[in-house]
Amino acid sequence: MAAFANQQGIEFRRKVDFKEFERYRTFVLVDTDLKSEALAFWLEVKKELRRGARLLVLDSGLNGCGQTAGVNLRCLPGKEAEALLALLKRVVLKSPQLSFYPGYHRLLDELNLWPEERLTEESGLGVAELDRATEILLESSPALFIFGQRFLRQACWKENLAALWNLRLRLEAGLLPVTGKANELLIPGFKNLFGLKALASTEEVEAAITAGKIKALYVLGDLPLEKRPGLLIVQNPWRIGLAAEADIFLPSGSCLESGGLLVDLAGRIKGRARELKIPGKETKPADINIISRLAETLGQRLEIKGYRGILESILGEEQARNLDGSSSYLPLSPIVKKPGDATGPEMGRTGRPGELEVIVGDNLDNYGGLAMAGLSPGFKAIRNPDWLWLNPRDGDRLGLSEGQKVALETAWGNLDLEVKYSSGLRPGTAFISPVLDDSKKIKLFSQGIIKGTVRIKNE
C-alpha cells in the first residue's frame, strides 16, 4: 500500500484519533469485520451509531457487522473495485455538481467507459441495494470509509484502492485502513533510523537459508519456517511451534508478565507500569532484558533508556503528515480493467463443478504461538479456525452436512476442515480463517482469495 501511495502521489491516514469519529454521519466498512479484527474501532463506531450515524458494509466474505448495517453489500469475491465504481457512478449521476479536485473531468470521461448496468452485473450486487447505499452516502455525510487487510490481500488490490480513493474524494469522505500499526509504522521507522533491512516474507528467509546466506537465525516469537539454518535460537514465552525445534530456547515473559510498551491498532503507545507476579512461579525475564544480557556477554552495551522517545519520534513524524494525502483523482485506465476484460484475474466465477471461491479471512486468535481455540473448548465453540463456512445451498449441492469433516483442496495444499453453514455467504463462496501456524497457511493467507474444491474425508 505504501509503494502504491508513493507512486500515485497520495497519502493514507494511518494514525487514528477516535474523537474525530464524532464528525462522521456514515461509516462504510470495506472488507473488514471490526467486531473480530478491531474491537476498539467497532466500539467507537457503535457509539456513533447510537447517536444516529449510518452504517454500510461492503464485503464479499463473512462480516458480523453486516447484521447491524443499513445496507449490507455482499459483492462477488474480488469484485470490490467494480462495486465501488458502481457506487461512484451512481453518486455522479444523482449528485451532478462539480468537484474541483484535479483530474475530475478525466474521471468523468473514464467512467463513461464503464456502463452502469455492466458494473452492477460485474459486482454481483442488485440495483436496489446499490441505489439505497448511494442515497445514504449522499444524505448522511460526511462518510468515513474503513478498509481492512482483506481489501489489500487480493490480486486486484490496486484496482480496489484506486476505486476507493476516487469515491472517497468525490464524497469528501474520510479514509482509514485497519492494519497492524507496529508493522506498518514502526518497522519502516526503524529501517530509516538504523538502516535495518526488512524482509517481506518467510520465503525470502528460507531462500537465504538455502543459499547459505543465513547460517544462524535468532527468532523472537514464532515463525512458520520449512527450512532450518545451522543454528536456530528462538526466544518465546512458550516452547511450541518453531521453539520446540530450536537448538537453543530462551524462555521470555509474555506481555502480561513483563513491563514494556505496546503500540495498538490506533497507533498509540501503551505502557505497562508494573509486571504481573504469579504466586509460586518464577517470573521469566522480559525480551529486552534477555537481549541486553546477551549483548553484554558478547561485549556490547545496549542503550535502551530512550526507547519510548524513539517510538514517539516515529509516531510523531507520522502524525505530522497525517493528512489524507494529495487531493487529486487517480486515473482509472492504467489501473482498473474495463468490465468484461478477460485480461485480469477472473474472480467471482467458479469453474469446475464443486469448485468454490474461497476467501481467506484474518485470524487474530493466535498470541505468541498459542492458538486460543486449541486452549479453550469454549473459545473453539464460537471461533473455530478449522471451520469451512459455506452457504447452506452449497452444502446441499455438494451433498454435505454441517459438522462433516472435509478436505479443502487448493493449488497451495489441502486443509482438513469442518463444515459450518452461514446464509451470510453468497452461494459459490466459502470462507476460512486459519491460524497461520505453517507456511502453507501463510501462502493461502497472502493470496486473499483462492479457488478450492471440497472433498469428503473417509473416516
Phi, psi and omega in degrees: 000319180297318180296319178296316181298317179295319181296321183271354179072034179238171183220129178263138176294133183239324176273151188240131170244106186296339177297332180292340180300336184297335185272352181267139181255347175221134176246129181242114180264120183245112179053041173212129175259094186298333181299326182252338185260331183204076187299325179299321177296315183297321180297323178289319177296317180301323179300318180286330176296323178294336179270006175107001178292159180256158180228130172239145176233129173240110186200135177272349182251195177288136180213111181295337180284344181297334180292337182265346190287147173294322174222128179249101184271104180260087182283171174293148178303131179080008182245027178297321180298317178297321179295318180293322177291326176296321175293316180299318179300317180291321178300316181297319182286321183278337180226080191279012180295158183288151169245132189262010175285146180303141176093002185290317180296323175297319179299317179299319178297318181291323180296334177295341178282345181249095178301141183301318182295322182289320177299318179298316180296315182297324182287338183082010182260164179268155180298315185297317183289325176293319178297318180294318178298320179296318178300317181296317180298323182278327182280323186244081180244158003280163179251155172238118176269123179243119182239151185253185184293330179297334177295333182261337182274057179220155178298332184258034185294328179293319176299318179302311183294320180297315180295317181293319180300315182292321177295317178300317182290321180296328181268359185056043186260169174270162183218127187217119174276143174256096181221161180294114186288334179299314179287320188288323186253315189284318181299312174298326179294315177295324179299317180290321184286319190244002179070028180288151175262127180252128177265141187276339186205164176293334178299324178295320179295314182294323178295320179292326176294315180298322181281356180080010178283334175245113180257338177223142184227129178247113185248128171260118184094216182236154181208124182279087182254139174266335179260147179236137175279180179296325179230125180239118177245128180234129177247116188201151177295332185233143180270073178225169179061230181296328181298329180292341181254005186287148172289324177228126179248127180247101181288128181239162178284144176288175181296338178277335183272346185227153174286170179152194183237142176235150173243118185275182183296340178273359180081021180261144178276125178245123180257145173255115187283333183221158180271150177274120179264126179258117183303133177079003180233141178285131180285128179283148182291153177290159181306313185295327179292321177296315181295321180295317180295321178295320179297318179297321178299327180271006177084018179247149177239123181263134176261108185243004182294332182267019185299315180296322178298322178295316179299314181296325179294315180295312182290327178294322177296321178294321180296323182295331179252024187274055170262170179277017168089188180300134183262078175214148181286146178272139174293136182271325188304317181287348188247309189262129177285151179288152177306134180085355179288117185276004183283337181273176178295131183268085179265163177078005179231116179280151183256271182294153175302134181088353180279140183235152167276117185253120177267127180262109184273173177280143175230111182257014184268036181227107187246111178059030179096355179259116177276119185299324180295334177279343181266325188238117176301324179295319178296318181296329182293335181250340183218066182278118180289352180261013177278140169251105183279130180226153167289139181305329179295324176290324177299315179294319182296324183266002179071035182252159175232152182297135182092353181288141178277128181223168172246129175264113183267126180227170179291344182256005181125172184255150176237135174272119188224175179235132185290133176224136184261146172207125176285356177284353177260145174290146171302141182090358182241138175239161182221131176228154175217071185286151170291133186275072185251008171208165187295329179298316181291326177295321178295319176299316181300319183292336179285328179081304179228127182228168172260138181215155179238135182266129177237132179289132180277139175275121181290000000 
